[in-house]
């Protein structure tokens, strides 16, 4: 339970840091709400011109926006800030201190920096999801809700393992500080169902940078579009990708020589 | 004066040429949302043969043209100037006997755009192969007419962007404020969808705002969708907006400088 105590301490540190800039947090939330307004407006523009988008109705699109915001929150609260810290660490050698600590290095690299006000997005995402599902009239059964939750988790795990691999590449190519750009750039594709995209882009967001696996796929499960086998397959893929990522990370750490020494 | 600009161009070009690989990464950001919108609207258009008179090909040509126009008109001043105001390094530039924004920042912007355009050409050709657009409506005359529109768009975008950056003289929250400005651009420039599909209120407002020069107007002119009297009217309005933007920038810059205390000096 040491790891939970450590996590609690990290959260506490980050909240304290943020409390020093309370007004900024409020402004950030306002900006965030403004973008929500824009997202809803763009959906209303789309649906004033059509009844369905690639087979998805307005309610389903709002629910998808909820799932997208959930994934986006994980990225903005944890992944991006920690990437920045990691890249600085590689460049100036301060990463050495992470490896010197008697804690799992990957844990420290993933959770040292937490942008706490982003948790606000969790509330918004839940509201959007509930409202969207109600609007769409999909009577989601408990089984569907359960597989939805499973697939959101496994989708997040797949994206997380991709992130580990990307930043681990920095151990081989030191100048690779654009390591997460491709992930950041393609993240926005998660706002719309993958079925909308032309085949080549659909292949990219499903297999290369699997944003769709964390956004479109869980919602398909909620709608009851996926068979039990497909759900199991996605779970299997997430387990395998985490295992592969851990191997890559380990190999990378062994190559690390430290910029300070 | 011309010599100064020439020199600044050489310096900025050489400086940014080193980062051409990074540019390819920036380009990715630039590309994704227009392509997403392209996919969304062609899907809609294909499911019902046309949206408000726009066919799937109309959307493909719109967004492919947008990629080029947007690269030319988007302004990056906040990223190259705001931190200089915040950490005080602006003072070094203030010592030079030339206006720091209307010379070096402007040239920096232009060099960035030229490089982006160069990097974009192969990517754009690839996309054209993938989407098979029919650019039959584009004529040499429409391209020629689009040049003043793009230049006006570049100018207004640069001046307004620089004005928004000058907010850094008063507050450290310049980036948050800039996001509101960015949202207004997204709404009124036609980045998300051709303005003719926007709600009527937005369309009416957009007609009189300068933001349509950033994307919508040049694109419509290039694709030959604007009647000559409309083009003339919009040029007139563009010139007026350019003058207003210049006056606004100069006023904000002057009063901002008075507040500037050069941290670290």
Interface residues (C-beta under 8 A of the other chain):
Chain A: X23 X24 X27 X28 X31 X34 X35 X38 X41 X42 X45 X46 X48 X49 X50 X52 X53 X54 X178 X181 X182 X184 X185 X186 X188 X189 X191 X192 X196 X197 X198 X200 X201
Chain B: X22 X25 X28 X29 X31 X32 X33 X35 X36 X39 X40 X43 X44 X47 X48 X51 X52 X130 X131 X173 X176 X179 X180 X183 X186 X187 X192 X193 X197 X198 X199
